[in-house]
Amino acid sequence: MNKWLVIVMAALLASCGQAPESNVATPDTGGSRKGDFGPPQGEPIHAVLTSPPQVPAATNRKTPAKVIVELEVIEVDREIAEGVTYTFWTFGGTVPGSFIRVRQGDTVEFHLKNHPNSKMPHNIDLHGVTGPGGGAASSFTAPGHRTQFTFKALNQGIYVYHCATAPVGMHVANGMYGLILVEPPEGLPPVDAEYYVMQGDFYTVGKYREKGHQAFDMQKAIDEHATYVLFNGSESALTGPNALKAKTNQNVRLFVGNGGPNLVSSFHVIGEIFDRVQYEGGTKVQENVQTTLIPPGGAAIVEFHTEVPGNYVLVDHAIFRAFNKGALALLEVQGEPRPDIYSGKQVDEMYVGDKLVSTAPVGAAFKSRQAGTLTQAQQIQAGEVLFKGTCSACHQESGQGIPGVFPPLAKSDYLMADHKRAIGIVLNGLTGKVKVNGVDYDSVMPPMSQLNDDEIANILTFALNSWGNENGVVTAAQVKEVRATTKRAEGAAH
Amino acid sequence: MLNSQWFWKCVYGIAVAIVATAALAAPPDKEAVLQAELPGGKFETVLPPAPAVKTTRVAPFRLDRSLVTNAQFARFVKAHPEWRRERVARLFADDKYLSHWNAAGEPAGALARQPVTHVSWFAANAYCEARGARLPGWYEWEFAAAASDRAPDARNDPAWRQQILDWYSRSARGSLPPAGASPANYYGVRDLHGVAWEWVEDAGSMLVSDDGREQGDGSNRFCGVGAATFEQKENYAMLMRIAMLSSMKAAYTSSSMSFRCASGERP
């Protein structure tokens, strides 16, 4: 390093006073140089492997042990999305593969079994292994055979493992990856819940959600045009009844990996802030993080404390992946509401340009109609509010429309001629040629069937009594009648 | 690696000797097997014979039109009882050898017409020798498999390549189709793709690296699949064939590994 730069930096540090404790107190772990705690002690231990999203319990050991890991490769046909199946190649029958948990300094005797029904040979490269290929060359296994190799876990951290058999990209793209946690010698601080989540990108011949069995598409994989981006290998892996669960006032720890093969994850939990992130799976901690990058072949440990109950959505914040390729998972947090921290919706009213419009007349008109005391004036008041929010963008607040594009409602012969037709147009929209006040119009009005009967009645009553239009009442009962006799329009909002 | 190569060659030598003895002892089976004539020629291979040499010359040869069936293999085993499931030496076939046959050691029902699987390289080699034939060499197999139904070499046709890849996108569960059920290719050969893996005569010398990412160091012919020495990296179907063959020792058997025989001068 440049000598002057060092001096300047030293001066800067000195002028800042004492550096924050977190920056100086993190001891150097020493990496692999300090990761060998000697030969294994006691009887060999058979590692308990878990399927995602579960994580094995802490090792709770103070001494290095010999740990026997048995992992079976199974090729399975399984749903990648509803009605869509895919042939996954798996470590342990799941995507991602079984979670392996050992302690730094452990001697791991690794057995890889390739199921007799497998079509392919497979092997495993564990990023937590110190040695050529990470175990790949020592674990190349034909269908119906098993191999064994042993390594000492010298570095602590959370590590990806994956298949490294040619064609490597295809084996990874078919789901052959998982995580191995090498605990620091003192263990990880206890938390209330630990979960295992891993992102991967998938490439199918058919389009996203195209039904049936989908084959792997090599060209899309080479082009890095993912059909699916998923957490735990399926659109429904962590949603609905499979959502992750926690309670309020809990510390939650997620081990988040990215199998790739191609896409970097911008991992984010909507509505939470990560209190601590061991980014890149390393030892240093970043605090107060919104989104953390996880590269293919990388992992992170994120922790947060839950305060407010509700649903929290895990996403890849490269957001089209979340909403158009499946990168969504759900964490359900149960507990007492905390309005002091998060109130929920307190105000919902219309905002038109620079004016706030109260929706109070809408509610008042509805109550009066139910009570049988609704007046025309109430309908007009409520209709005005709704018109401004829904109709004025095209027909304009003045009711004049836009000449040649959107027909006028003010002094409109077309509107006044047939109230029932007007109801139908609001419900179903109108496409094609109409003549209004002698001018031809040929455009599209979308259906407004999301409005309820009262709302449509009030909007039309307002229109029939404004801008020089005189007298006319449309009732909710009339709207109901028309709605019942018309088919719900294609693409109607709801 | 060196030690395992020596072991391999040793086993291979013994096998050849035994097979030769067996072939002398029993006359070749008089099976009517239709073979296709292939012209051979200069051929661009995915496994270059030497650095910077991309082509190889394949001599004219004949190749079985479809895979050997369980019924055909059962007749061979009957005539050569040393290849019966319970009598074969473990050195020549693992304990899954013919494990899909019934308790009487015969293929039952629909199995008879399906391609034989759960056969070791030694068993496949003995079968072909007994017929007066041999296993095809890798280059011969690759030459035949390059053909689509219309072209002798369709390997640059992306649609055809994806069609082949689709087989690899399905699991190996479920039974195989009857041998010869797939359409004939340009040379009149069937089942080269989409049915099963196939043994080749020089499978034992396909010392592909066990790690699919290593660069070749020149110490053996096929080191580094997917790396420097493997040509046509987009030809993933071939890459998988070679990976599979290189994972299989000569005594291994698998539920999706079958074979066919070839005739003509040894490559």
Interface residues (C-beta under 8 A of the other chain):
Chain A: E75 V76 D77 Y86 T87 P116 N117 S118 K119 M120 P121 N123 D125 P132 G133 A136 A137 S138 S139 F140 T141 A142 P143 G144 H145 A164 T165 A166 P167 V168 M170 V205 H213 Q214 A215 F216 D217 M218 Q219 I222
Chain B: D94 K96 P158 R161 Q162 L165 D166 Y168 S169 R170 S171 A172 R173 W197 V208 S209 D210 D211 G212 R213 E214 V225 G226 F230 E234 Y236 L239 M240 I242 A243 M244 S246 S247 M248 K249 Y252 T253 S254 S255 S256
